[in-house]
Amino acid sequence: MKTRPLLTAALTAVLLLTAPLYTAASNKTDSSEFRFRGYTGGMMLHSGYIQSGRFQLHSGSGTEPVTMQIKGGATGIGGHVKFAFGTPTDMLRIGTEGHSSNVRYAPSPSYAHTGWGGILVDYIRRTEGRVHPFIGCLIGGGGVKNHIIAQGGTGDFVIEPQAAMHKYAFMAIAPFAGMEVSLTPKLSLVVKVDWLLNATCRQNDFSSGPRLYVGILFNRLQR
């Protein structure tokens, strides 16, 4: 899952190089009709507060299980590319997106990594102003790696008495809303909030909560 943001960035670069072809085709049609309008793409950083349910770490020695919970600030990186269809003011966008997110939690140095990506659909309202709101949803898949260290540390080669790793895949659904602020005709600032959901593989250590994304988008849109 860590390679998804890099693949998204590479795809975005290819699309930007082929932009003149889309531009030439778009100029031949009526500007007010519903049609292909071009694409946007870029990278985003995110941060947010996420929390899981309570789960237990069991020891093979027969001692009492340790109850734990993931709770803390998540940070990460990702990117997307979207293809726009519609009129100059109302556009339906379809594309792909991928993100990688990490959170550290007590007892330190326990941490969990979540990677996810998939197909997204959103609607954006583009007016004559600089601020354009949008709303949509991502549907795809992801994976979680939860590194649990109830006692000990990670700075040596010593086997810790209470440590474990929990890995699993899940179906990802992430509704989101945000806005794009036009900086130049081809460059925009994007700010959005989403909430990642586990749709198929219920796990007590799956963490969810609001994530705030900020990034820069390059676009080839025709009005």
C-alpha positions as CSV (number, residue, x, y, z in Angstrom):
1,M,0.0,0.0,0.0
2,K,2.9,2.4,0.5
3,T,3.5,2.5,-3.3
4,R,0.0,3.9,-4.1
5,P,0.9,7.6,-3.6
6,L,4.0,7.2,-5.8
7,L,2.0,5.5,-8.6
8,T,-0.6,8.2,-8.4
9,A,2.1,10.9,-8.7
10,A,3.6,9.1,-11.8
11,L,0.2,8.8,-13.4
12,T,-0.4,12.5,-12.8
13,A,2.9,13.4,-14.5
14,V,2.0,11.4,-17.6
15,L,-1.4,13.0,-17.8
16,L,0.1,16.5,-17.6
17,L,2.4,15.7,-20.5
18,T,-0.5,14.7,-22.7
19,A,-2.6,17.8,-21.8
20,P,-2.3,19.5,-25.2
21,L,-4.2,16.6,-26.8
22,Y,-7.2,17.0,-24.4
23,T,-7.1,20.8,-24.8
24,A,-7.2,20.6,-28.6
25,A,-10.2,18.2,-28.5
26,S,-12.1,20.3,-26.0
27,N,-11.8,23.6,-28.0
28,K,-13.9,22.0,-30.8
29,T,-17.1,21.6,-28.8
30,D,-19.6,24.0,-27.3
31,S,-18.4,25.3,-24.0
32,S,-21.8,25.0,-22.2
33,E,-22.7,21.4,-23.0
34,F,-22.1,18.4,-20.7
35,R,-18.7,16.9,-21.8
36,F,-15.3,15.9,-20.8
37,R,-13.6,18.8,-19.1
38,G,-10.1,17.6,-18.4
39,Y,-8.4,16.4,-15.2
40,T,-6.8,17.4,-12.0
41,G,-4.1,15.6,-9.9
42,G,-1.6,16.1,-7.2
43,M,-0.3,15.2,-3.8
44,M,-1.6,15.8,-0.3
45,L,-0.4,15.6,3.3
46,H,-2.8,14.7,6.1
47,S,-3.2,14.8,9.8
48,G,-6.1,13.9,12.2
49,Y,-7.2,12.3,15.4
50,I,-8.1,8.6,15.1
51,Q,-9.2,6.0,17.7
52,S,-9.9,2.3,17.7
53,G,-11.9,0.0,20.0
54,R,-10.3,-1.8,22.9
55,F,-8.4,-4.9,22.2
56,Q,-6.4,-7.4,24.2
57,L,-2.8,-8.6,23.9
58,H,-2.5,-12.2,25.1
59,S,0.7,-13.7,26.4
60,G,1.6,-17.4,25.9
61,S,2.9,-17.6,29.5
62,G,-0.7,-17.6,30.8
63,T,-0.5,-14.1,32.4
64,E,-3.5,-11.8,32.3
65,P,-4.1,-10.2,28.9
66,V,-3.2,-6.5,28.5
67,T,-6.0,-4.3,27.3
68,M,-4.9,-1.6,24.8
69,Q,-6.4,1.0,22.5
70,I,-5.1,3.0,19.5
71,K,-5.7,6.7,20.2
72,G,-3.7,9.6,18.8
73,G,-2.7,11.9,16.0
74,A,-2.3,10.3,12.5
75,T,-0.1,11.7,9.8
76,G,0.6,10.6,6.3
77,I,0.8,11.3,2.6
78,G,-1.1,10.4,-0.6
79,G,-2.4,11.7,-3.9
80,H,-5.1,11.4,-6.5
81,V,-6.0,12.0,-10.1
82,K,-9.6,12.9,-11.2
83,F,-11.2,13.1,-14.7
84,A,-13.9,15.8,-14.9
85,F,-17.2,15.6,-16.9
86,G,-20.0,18.2,-16.9
87,T,-20.6,21.9,-17.6
88,P,-18.2,24.7,-16.7
89,T,-19.9,25.2,-13.3
90,D,-21.1,21.7,-12.4
91,M,-18.7,18.8,-12.7
92,L,-18.8,15.1,-11.9
93,R,-15.3,13.7,-11.4
94,I,-14.1,10.1,-11.4
95,G,-10.6,9.0,-10.5
96,T,-8.3,7.1,-8.2
97,E,-6.7,8.0,-4.9
98,G,-4.3,6.4,-2.5
99,H,-2.9,7.2,1.0
100,S,-0.5,6.0,3.7
101,S,-1.2,6.9,7.3
102,N,0.6,6.2,10.6
103,V,-0.2,6.7,14.3
104,R,1.8,6.1,17.4
105,Y,0.0,5.2,20.6
106,A,0.6,4.2,24.3
107,P,2.5,2.3,25.5
108,S,5.2,3.8,23.2
109,P,6.7,2.8,20.8
110,S,3.5,0.9,19.6
111,Y,2.3,2.2,16.2
112,A,-0.2,1.3,13.5
113,H,0.1,1.8,9.7
114,T,-2.9,2.0,7.4
115,G,-2.7,2.1,3.7
116,W,-5.7,2.4,1.4
117,G,-6.8,3.4,-2.1
118,G,-9.5,2.9,-4.7
119,I,-11.9,4.6,-7.1
120,L,-13.5,7.9,-6.1
121,V,-16.4,9.9,-7.4
122,D,-17.2,13.5,-6.4
123,Y,-19.2,16.5,-7.5
124,I,-17.6,20.0,-7.6
125,R,-19.3,23.4,-8.0
126,R,-17.1,25.8,-9.9
127,T,-18.2,29.4,-10.0
128,E,-16.5,32.6,-11.2
129,G,-14.9,32.9,-7.7
130,R,-11.8,31.3,-6.4
131,V,-13.3,28.8,-3.9
132,H,-15.0,25.7,-5.3
133,P,-16.6,23.2,-2.8
134,F,-16.9,19.5,-3.5
135,I,-18.3,16.3,-1.9
136,G,-17.7,12.7,-2.7
137,C,-16.8,9.2,-1.7
138,L,-13.9,6.7,-2.2
139,I,-14.5,2.9,-2.5
140,G,-11.6,0.5,-2.6
141,G,-9.3,-1.6,-0.4
142,G,-6.6,-1.3,2.2
143,G,-4.4,-3.0,4.8
144,V,-3.5,-2.5,8.4
145,K,-0.2,-3.3,10.2
146,N,-0.5,-2.9,13.9
147,H,2.8,-3.2,15.8
148,I,1.9,-3.7,19.4
149,I,4.7,-3.4,22.1
150,A,3.2,-3.6,25.6
151,Q,6.7,-3.8,27.2
152,G,10.1,-3.0,25.9
153,G,11.4,-0.9,22.9
154,T,12.5,-1.0,19.3
155,G,16.0,0.4,19.7
156,D,17.8,-3.0,20.1
157,F,17.8,-6.6,19.0
158,V,16.2,-8.0,22.2
159,I,13.1,-10.1,21.9
160,E,10.4,-8.3,23.9
161,P,8.2,-10.3,26.4
162,Q,5.0,-8.7,25.3
163,A,5.0,-7.7,21.7
164,A,2.9,-8.7,18.7
165,M,1.9,-7.7,15.1
166,H,-1.6,-7.8,13.7
167,K,-2.1,-7.6,9.9
168,Y,-5.3,-7.7,7.9
169,A,-6.9,-6.4,4.7
170,F,-10.2,-4.6,4.5
171,M,-12.7,-2.9,2.1
172,A,-12.3,0.8,2.4
173,I,-15.1,3.4,2.2
174,A,-14.2,7.0,2.8
175,P,-16.8,9.8,2.4
176,F,-15.2,13.2,2.1
177,A,-15.9,16.9,1.6
178,G,-13.7,19.9,0.9
179,M,-12.8,22.8,-1.3
180,E,-10.4,23.8,-4.0
181,V,-9.0,27.4,-4.0
182,S,-7.7,28.6,-7.4
183,L,-4.2,30.0,-7.1
184,T,-3.6,30.3,-10.8
185,P,-5.6,29.0,-13.9
186,K,-3.6,25.7,-13.6
187,L,-2.8,25.5,-9.9
188,S,-5.1,25.0,-6.9
189,L,-4.9,24.6,-3.1
190,V,-7.0,21.7,-1.9
191,V,-8.4,21.2,1.6
192,K,-10.6,18.3,2.5
193,V,-11.8,16.1,5.4
194,D,-12.7,12.4,5.2
195,W,-13.6,9.5,7.5
196,L,-12.1,6.1,6.7
197,L,-14.5,3.2,7.3
198,N,-13.8,-0.6,7.4
199,A,-16.7,-2.1,5.4
200,T,-15.9,-5.8,5.5
201,C,-13.3,-7.0,8.1
202,R,-14.4,-5.8,11.5
203,Q,-11.4,-5.6,13.9
204,N,-11.2,-4.0,17.3
205,D,-7.9,-2.4,16.5
206,F,-9.1,-0.7,13.4
207,S,-8.8,3.1,14.0
208,S,-11.0,5.7,12.4
209,G,-11.7,9.4,12.8
210,P,-11.5,12.6,10.9
211,R,-8.4,13.3,8.8
212,L,-7.6,16.8,7.4
213,Y,-5.8,16.9,4.0
214,V,-4.0,19.8,2.5
215,G,-2.2,19.7,-0.9
216,I,-1.5,21.3,-4.3
217,L,-3.3,20.3,-7.4
218,F,-2.3,20.7,-11.1
219,N,-5.3,20.9,-13.4
220,R,-6.1,20.9,-17.1
221,L,-9.7,22.1,-17.1
222,Q,-11.7,23.7,-19.9
223,R,-14.6,26.0,-19.3
